[in-house]
Amino acid sequence: MGRPPRPIDDDLVYHAINRGNNRADVFDDDDDRRAFLDALAKTRERYPFRLLGYCLMTNHFHLLLKPEPGRSISRILQSITVAHTWRYHRRHRSSGHVWQGRFRGPVVQDGDHLLTVLRYIEANPLRAGMVSDPADYPWSSFLQHGLGRPDGLLSPFPEWDDLGATESARRKRWAAKVRAAQKQDELDAIRASLRSGRPYGDAAWGERMAARLGIDPHPRPRGRPPKAMP
């Protein structure tokens, strides 16, 4: 029996990730990445959501997003990946599964925890050794947040305003954060949340949110040890 559908619950932020089938590359070149972002933009017209951050790697993506009231995170992610799969097969004259099953999408607490996850997402290419500076990677939301280059996909969010008195000060502070090494305990906590599906936030909020969404806040590990998260 498959897993039950994720509940529709308003006013929540999700850290969504999915990988290529068998961890294969799904973004072979910039045209593949553009096709994915086009699928994302078209999905937003049909199932409105606010995109707070993103990063497209070679074999997976990260999205930080907030569905509009009454919209399902599952429906949004399904629409994006199905539309991208169609474009991928048409371009590469291929068939079969492109994405590795169901996405992972733990909820994220507002405030500092949201910024911690956004930093994690935008620093992915840097941690992976793909670039020496996140400004050199064109397929993430860092270009708007750290450099001020407009990205028509992104929506404003209140935590951004708390980073400084002016937009220039906010960008400067954010760029320094993403360029600096993130604390290991933050990396571990985010990766644990992605593996388990548990809410990412402080302990009390996590317990409340797990109860609200019907999630086991302390799932027992099963099977083989998990592979490392990016």
C-alpha positions as CSV (number, residue, x, y, z in Angstrom):
1,M,0.0,0.0,0.0
2,G,1.4,3.5,-0.9
3,R,1.9,6.3,1.5
4,P,-1.2,8.4,2.3
5,P,-1.4,11.8,0.5
6,R,0.1,14.7,2.3
7,P,-2.5,16.9,4.0
8,I,-3.3,20.4,2.7
9,D,-2.3,22.7,5.5
10,D,-2.2,26.4,4.9
11,D,0.6,28.9,5.8
12,L,3.5,26.4,5.8
13,V,6.9,26.6,4.2
14,Y,8.4,23.4,2.7
15,H,11.9,22.4,1.8
16,A,11.3,20.2,-1.2
17,I,13.9,18.0,-2.9
18,N,13.9,15.3,-5.5
19,R,16.6,13.4,-7.3
20,G,17.0,11.8,-10.7
21,N,16.0,8.1,-10.9
22,N,18.8,5.9,-9.6
23,R,20.6,9.2,-8.8
24,A,21.2,9.8,-12.5
25,D,21.7,13.4,-13.8
26,V,18.5,15.1,-14.9
27,F,20.0,18.5,-15.8
28,D,22.5,17.6,-18.5
29,D,22.8,21.2,-19.7
30,D,21.4,24.7,-19.3
31,D,18.5,23.9,-21.6
32,D,17.3,21.2,-19.2
33,R,17.5,23.6,-16.3
34,R,15.6,26.2,-18.2
35,A,12.9,23.6,-19.1
36,F,12.6,22.8,-15.3
37,L,12.2,26.5,-14.4
38,D,9.7,26.9,-17.1
39,A,7.7,24.0,-15.8
40,L,7.9,25.5,-12.3
41,A,6.6,28.9,-13.6
42,K,3.7,27.3,-15.5
43,T,2.8,25.2,-12.4
44,R,2.6,28.3,-10.3
45,E,0.0,29.8,-12.6
46,R,-2.2,26.8,-12.1
47,Y,-1.4,26.0,-8.4
48,P,-0.2,29.3,-6.9
49,F,2.7,29.2,-4.4
50,R,5.5,31.5,-3.3
51,L,9.0,30.5,-4.2
52,L,11.5,31.7,-1.6
53,G,14.6,30.0,-2.8
54,Y,15.9,27.3,-5.1
55,C,19.0,25.5,-6.5
56,L,19.2,23.2,-9.4
57,M,22.1,20.8,-9.2
58,T,23.0,18.1,-11.7
59,N,20.9,15.2,-10.4
60,H,18.5,16.9,-7.9
61,F,16.8,20.2,-7.0
62,H,16.0,22.1,-3.8
63,L,13.0,24.3,-3.6
64,L,11.9,26.5,-0.6
65,L,8.3,27.3,-1.2
66,K,5.0,28.2,0.4
67,P,1.8,27.1,-1.2
68,E,-1.0,29.6,-1.3
69,P,-4.0,28.8,1.0
70,G,-5.8,25.6,-0.1
71,R,-3.0,24.5,-2.4
72,S,-1.4,21.1,-2.0
73,I,2.4,20.8,-1.9
74,S,2.0,17.3,-3.4
75,R,0.0,18.6,-6.4
76,I,2.5,21.4,-6.9
77,L,5.6,19.1,-7.0
78,Q,3.8,16.5,-9.1
79,S,2.9,19.1,-11.6
80,I,6.4,20.4,-11.8
81,T,8.1,17.0,-12.2
82,V,5.5,15.6,-14.7
83,A,5.8,18.7,-16.9
84,H,9.6,18.6,-16.7
85,T,9.6,14.9,-17.5
86,W,7.6,15.5,-20.6
87,R,10.0,18.2,-21.8
88,Y,13.0,16.1,-20.9
89,H,11.8,13.1,-22.9
90,R,10.8,15.2,-25.9
91,R,14.2,16.8,-26.0
92,H,16.3,13.7,-25.4
93,R,14.1,11.3,-27.3
94,S,14.0,9.1,-24.2
95,S,11.4,7.3,-22.1
96,G,11.0,5.9,-18.6
97,H,11.3,7.5,-15.1
98,V,13.2,10.7,-14.8
99,W,12.6,11.4,-11.1
100,Q,13.3,9.1,-8.2
101,G,9.8,8.5,-6.8
102,R,8.1,10.8,-4.3
103,F,9.7,14.1,-3.3
104,R,10.9,14.8,0.2
105,G,9.4,17.9,1.7
106,P,9.6,18.6,5.4
107,V,8.0,21.8,6.7
108,V,10.3,24.6,7.9
109,Q,9.7,27.0,10.8
110,D,9.6,30.7,10.0
111,G,12.3,33.1,11.1
112,D,15.9,32.0,11.6
113,H,15.2,28.4,10.7
114,L,13.9,29.5,7.3
115,L,17.0,31.5,6.6
116,T,19.2,28.6,7.7
117,V,17.5,26.3,5.2
118,L,17.7,29.0,2.5
119,R,21.4,29.4,3.2
120,Y,21.9,25.6,2.9
121,I,20.1,25.5,-0.4
122,E,22.0,28.4,-2.0
123,A,25.4,27.1,-0.8
124,N,24.9,23.7,-2.4
125,P,27.2,24.3,-5.4
126,L,29.9,25.7,-3.1
127,R,29.8,22.7,-0.8
128,A,29.8,20.4,-3.8
129,G,33.0,22.0,-5.2
130,M,31.2,23.0,-8.4
131,V,32.2,26.7,-7.9
132,S,34.5,28.7,-5.7
133,D,31.9,31.4,-5.2
134,P,28.1,31.0,-5.2
135,A,27.9,34.1,-7.4
136,D,29.4,31.9,-10.2
137,Y,26.5,29.5,-10.2
138,P,23.6,30.8,-12.3
139,W,21.0,28.3,-11.3
140,S,20.1,29.3,-7.8
141,S,18.3,32.1,-6.0
142,F,21.6,33.4,-4.7
143,L,21.9,35.7,-7.8
144,Q,18.9,37.7,-6.5
145,H,19.5,37.4,-2.8
146,G,23.3,37.9,-2.9
147,L,23.8,40.0,-6.0
148,G,20.5,41.8,-6.5
149,R,19.9,40.4,-10.0
150,P,16.1,40.2,-10.4
151,D,14.6,36.7,-10.7
152,G,11.0,36.8,-11.7
153,L,10.3,33.4,-10.0
154,L,11.0,34.6,-6.5
155,S,8.6,36.1,-4.0
156,P,9.4,38.4,-1.0
157,F,9.3,37.1,2.5
158,P,9.5,38.9,5.9
159,E,12.6,37.3,7.1
160,W,14.6,39.0,4.4
161,D,13.8,42.5,5.7
162,D,15.2,41.5,9.1
163,L,18.7,41.1,7.6
164,G,19.4,44.9,7.3
165,A,18.0,48.4,7.1
166,T,18.6,48.7,3.3
167,E,18.5,46.3,0.4
168,S,22.2,46.8,-0.2
169,A,22.9,45.9,3.5
170,R,20.7,42.9,3.3
171,R,22.4,41.6,0.2
172,K,25.9,42.1,1.6
173,R,25.1,40.4,4.8
174,W,23.4,37.5,3.0
175,A,26.3,37.0,0.6
176,A,28.7,36.8,3.5
177,K,26.5,34.2,5.2
178,V,26.3,31.9,2.1
179,R,30.0,32.2,1.3
180,A,31.0,31.2,4.9
181,A,31.0,27.6,6.0
182,Q,27.8,26.6,7.6
183,K,27.9,25.0,11.1
184,Q,28.0,21.2,11.0
185,D,25.1,20.9,13.5
186,E,22.9,23.0,11.1
187,L,23.9,20.8,8.1
188,D,23.2,17.6,10.1
189,A,19.8,18.8,11.3
190,I,18.7,19.9,7.9
191,R,19.8,16.6,6.3
192,A,18.1,14.6,9.1
193,S,14.9,16.5,8.4
194,L,15.1,15.7,4.7
195,R,15.8,12.0,5.4
196,S,13.0,11.6,8.0
197,G,10.4,14.1,6.9
198,R,10.4,15.6,10.4
199,P,9.6,19.3,10.6
200,Y,12.7,21.5,10.7
201,G,12.6,24.1,13.6
202,D,12.9,24.3,17.3
203,A,11.9,21.3,19.4
204,A,8.6,22.7,20.7
205,W,7.5,23.9,17.3
206,G,8.5,20.6,15.7
207,E,6.4,18.6,18.2
208,R,3.4,20.8,17.6
209,M,3.8,20.6,13.8
210,A,4.3,16.9,13.8
211,A,1.0,16.5,15.7
212,R,-0.8,18.9,13.4
213,L,0.4,17.0,10.3
214,G,0.2,13.5,11.7
215,I,3.9,12.9,11.4
216,D,5.8,10.7,13.8
217,P,8.2,13.2,15.4
218,H,10.7,10.4,16.4
219,P,10.7,7.8,13.6
220,R,12.9,4.8,14.1
221,P,15.6,4.2,11.4
222,R,14.8,1.4,9.0
223,G,16.9,-0.6,6.5
224,R,20.3,0.4,5.4
225,P,22.1,3.5,6.6
226,P,21.0,6.5,4.5
227,K,23.2,8.0,1.8
228,A,24.7,11.4,2.5
229,M,22.6,14.4,1.6
230,P,24.1,17.2,-0.4
